[in-house]
Amino acid sequence: MKKNVAVIGVGAVGVEIIKILKERKFPINNLRVFARSRRSIEIEGEDYEVEAIEDSDFSNIDIALFAGTEGEKGASVLYADKFVKKGAVVIDNGSDFRLKKNVPLIVPEINKGEVIRHKGIIANPNCTTIQMVVALADIYRTFGLKEIILSSYQATSGAGRKASLGLWEETREVVENNKDKDFNCLAKKLSGPNRVFGPQIAFNVIPRIGSPAEDGYTGEEWKVVRETHKIFNDRRIKISATCARVPVFTSHCESIHFTTKENASLSRIAGVLNNSAGVEYSGESLCFPLDAEGKDPVYVCRLRPNLYRKKSFWMWCVADNLRKGAALNAVQIAELLL
Ligand SMILES: NC(=O)c1ccc[n+]([C@@H]2O[C@H](COP(=O)([O-])OP(=O)(O)OC[C@H]3O[C@@H](n4cnc5c(N)ncnc54)[C@H](OP(=O)(O)O)[C@@H]3O)[C@@H](O)[C@H]2O)c1
């Protein structure tokens, strides 16, 4: 049963994958770790030799978990097919393959059966999509869904390790520059480099993630629409999203407005949420990003009706974007392959 496993990328997600493989006692015969450059790294007191991917041989790997960056120069575009040709099954965290026909897009709580359709590559959805669909899955199954309107408040680690470092450095700079000043002008305004997001993120909110694409929605917002349609295999759900970046290191928050097809009462929806796989519904108690960090569930609170629209409800949802939003979901897919 033991597998030869590779992890590609040792940024925010890659490191989390290595931790989760260990934590869940994934049966590993040999673990190889790749990034752009060769070096040693330490994760939770254990040393790992990172191989430079360019010079490496990918033979004899059963499962390759990709957590490199996206796009032309990203690890998956450059190397996923090479791993597949050598016999590995690739599980990719990026967006390069998610909407391709022969690539299953898997959230195990929802569509694990699809995994057998893979032709070598399986995709992990975007972090924003995963937590939303996990929260809505059983509501969809029980009452149907006509419409979803999402507003996300996304943590900096969603944009990788450097982005969180950027938040840390900006915050320190603002505090150090303003030690003797009144707090009203405290956050204004940094100069110089380290602008990972363009605008300052420390003490700020950036109301758009990525550049505007079709109809003014960004790529991040379109991911929510298209990936949700693919995961639920239902393109009739009307979905629109607004994705914003907030100065939080880890765990995305989402305000989700949804309209069901069938009649649904608050108590029935609460009952469904209480029994939903991967969901922790906290009723009146609030859920916070600080509490979700390092944890597996998708937390849901603040369920309430839209008083002006029939069959319409609000909920607040929080999950660790590096775990259920990425690394944990990828490892759960690897567990399905076992
Ligand atoms: N962060 C999240 O919450 C999140 C959630 C869902 C999905 N994702 C996706 O997961 C992937 C990883 O994200 P991340 O946040 O971990 O990024 P990150 O912190 O920026 O780390 C990227 C890692 O990928 C490696 N890498 C980049 N290009 C490579 C290449 N051509 N060959 C080999 N390795 C390469 C880098 O290597 P070096 O260290 O050598 O530079 C680095 O270790 C991305 O596709 C992202 O879209 C992220």
PDBQT file of the ligand as one rigid body, heavy atoms in Angstrom, charges set to zero:
ROOT
HETATM    1  N1  LIG A 401      -2.064  29.839  -0.924  1.00  0.00    +0.000 N 
HETATM    2  C1  LIG A 401      -3.294  29.368  -0.997  1.00  0.00    +0.000 C 
HETATM    3  O1  LIG A 401      -4.151  29.598  -0.119  1.00  0.00    +0.000 OA
HETATM    4  C2  LIG A 401      -3.703  28.531  -2.169  1.00  0.00    +0.000 A 
HETATM    5  C3  LIG A 401      -4.959  27.956  -2.153  1.00  0.00    +0.000 A 
HETATM    6  C4  LIG A 401      -5.367  27.171  -3.220  1.00  0.00    +0.000 A 
HETATM    7  C5  LIG A 401      -4.508  26.980  -4.266  1.00  0.00    +0.000 A 
HETATM    8  N2  LIG A 401      -3.271  27.553  -4.276  1.00  0.00    +0.000 N 
HETATM    9  C6  LIG A 401      -2.368  27.281  -5.387  1.00  0.00    +0.000 C 
HETATM   10  O2  LIG A 401      -1.307  26.473  -4.895  1.00  0.00    +0.000 OA
HETATM   11  C7  LIG A 401      -0.119  26.754  -5.616  1.00  0.00    +0.000 C 
HETATM   12  C8  LIG A 401       0.991  27.112  -4.634  1.00  0.00    +0.000 C 
HETATM   13  O3  LIG A 401       0.641  28.296  -3.954  1.00  0.00    +0.000 OA
HETATM   14  P1  LIG A 401       1.494  28.863  -2.733  1.00  0.00    +0.000 P 
HETATM   15  O4  LIG A 401       0.582  29.818  -2.074  1.00  0.00    +0.000 OA
HETATM   16  O5  LIG A 401       2.105  27.773  -1.956  1.00  0.00    +0.000 OA
HETATM   17  O6  LIG A 401       2.660  29.664  -3.520  1.00  0.00    +0.000 OA
HETATM   18  P2  LIG A 401       4.066  30.139  -2.936  1.00  0.00    +0.000 P 
HETATM   19  O7  LIG A 401       4.029  30.316  -1.480  1.00  0.00    +0.000 OA
HETATM   20  O8  LIG A 401       4.410  31.314  -3.789  1.00  0.00    +0.000 OA
HETATM   21  O9  LIG A 401       5.070  28.937  -3.275  1.00  0.00    +0.000 OA
HETATM   22  C9  LIG A 401       5.320  28.531  -4.593  1.00  0.00    +0.000 C 
HETATM   23  C10 LIG A 401       6.337  27.384  -4.584  1.00  0.00    +0.000 C 
HETATM   24  O10 LIG A 401       6.335  26.850  -5.895  1.00  0.00    +0.000 OA
HETATM   25  C11 LIG A 401       7.662  26.687  -6.348  1.00  0.00    +0.000 C 
HETATM   26  N3  LIG A 401       7.685  26.883  -7.805  1.00  0.00    +0.000 N 
HETATM   27  C12 LIG A 401       7.248  27.929  -8.526  1.00  0.00    +0.000 A 
HETATM   28  N4  LIG A 401       7.478  27.737  -9.822  1.00  0.00    +0.000 NA
HETATM   29  C13 LIG A 401       8.077  26.524  -9.941  1.00  0.00    +0.000 A 
HETATM   30  C14 LIG A 401       8.577  25.752 -11.020  1.00  0.00    +0.000 A 
HETATM   31  N5  LIG A 401       8.516  26.182 -12.263  1.00  0.00    +0.000 N 
HETATM   32  N6  LIG A 401       9.111  24.556 -10.743  1.00  0.00    +0.000 NA
HETATM   33  C15 LIG A 401       9.193  24.079  -9.474  1.00  0.00    +0.000 A 
HETATM   34  N7  LIG A 401       8.738  24.756  -8.405  1.00  0.00    +0.000 NA
HETATM   35  C16 LIG A 401       8.190  25.973  -8.645  1.00  0.00    +0.000 A 
HETATM   36  C17 LIG A 401       8.446  27.768  -5.641  1.00  0.00    +0.000 C 
HETATM   37  O11 LIG A 401       9.797  27.328  -5.655  1.00  0.00    +0.000 OA
HETATM   38  P3  LIG A 401      11.002  28.164  -5.016  1.00  0.00    +0.000 P 
HETATM   39  O12 LIG A 401      10.750  28.106  -3.536  1.00  0.00    +0.000 OA
HETATM   40  O13 LIG A 401      12.218  27.390  -5.388  1.00  0.00    +0.000 OA
HETATM   41  O14 LIG A 401      10.905  29.506  -5.605  1.00  0.00    +0.000 OA
HETATM   42  C18 LIG A 401       7.774  27.784  -4.258  1.00  0.00    +0.000 C 
HETATM   43  O15 LIG A 401       8.357  26.846  -3.413  1.00  0.00    +0.000 OA
HETATM   44  C19 LIG A 401      -0.468  27.876  -6.599  1.00  0.00    +0.000 C 
HETATM   45  O16 LIG A 401      -0.795  27.308  -7.833  1.00  0.00    +0.000 OA
HETATM   46  C20 LIG A 401      -1.694  28.508  -5.983  1.00  0.00    +0.000 C 
HETATM   47  O17 LIG A 401      -2.520  29.138  -6.918  1.00  0.00    +0.000 OA
HETATM   48  C21 LIG A 401      -2.844  28.309  -3.242  1.00  0.00    +0.000 A 
ENDROOT
TORSDOF 0
